[in-house]
């Protein structure tokens, strides 16, 4: 049976099902790197959720 290495360096069985999170797992460092890139590109906008209105 073939296996591959995931982003976090763990071995993943190709038929393994993992019920955790949405999408590919990311390290804290990769998340911060992505957020910094979005910030530098001006693609982050202030959150308006706490201002009220329909959710």
C-alpha positions as CSV (number, residue, x, y, z in Angstrom):
1,X,0.0,0.0,0.0
2,X,1.4,3.4,-1.0
3,X,1.6,6.3,1.4
4,X,2.5,10.0,1.1
5,X,3.7,12.7,3.4
6,X,1.4,15.5,4.3
7,X,2.2,19.2,4.9
8,X,2.8,18.5,8.5
9,X,5.3,15.8,7.8
10,X,3.1,12.9,8.9
11,X,2.5,9.8,6.8
12,X,-0.9,9.7,5.3
13,X,-2.6,6.5,4.2
14,X,-4.3,7.2,0.8
15,X,-7.6,5.6,2.0
16,X,-7.5,7.2,5.5
17,X,-10.4,9.4,6.4
18,X,-9.7,12.2,8.9
19,X,-12.7,14.1,10.3
20,X,-10.9,17.2,11.6
21,X,-11.0,20.8,10.3
22,X,-11.8,22.1,6.8
23,X,-9.3,21.3,4.0
24,X,-5.6,20.7,4.3
25,X,-4.0,21.0,7.7
26,X,-1.7,24.1,8.2
27,X,0.9,24.8,10.7
28,X,0.6,28.0,12.8
29,X,3.6,29.4,10.9
30,X,2.0,28.8,7.5
31,X,-1.2,30.5,8.7
32,X,0.7,33.6,10.0
33,X,2.7,33.7,6.7
34,X,-0.6,33.6,4.7
35,X,-2.2,36.3,6.8
36,X,0.9,38.5,6.5
37,X,0.8,38.1,2.7
38,X,-2.8,39.1,2.5
39,X,-2.2,42.1,4.8
40,X,0.8,43.3,2.7
41,X,-1.4,42.9,-0.5
42,X,-4.2,45.0,1.1
43,X,-6.6,42.1,0.9
44,X,-7.8,42.1,4.5
45,X,-10.8,44.1,5.5
46,X,-12.0,45.0,9.0
47,X,-14.6,42.6,10.4
48,X,-18.1,44.1,10.6
49,X,-19.7,41.2,12.5
50,X,-19.8,42.9,15.9
51,X,-21.6,46.0,14.4
52,X,-25.0,44.2,14.5
53,X,-27.5,43.2,11.9
54,X,-28.6,39.9,10.5
55,X,-26.3,37.0,10.8
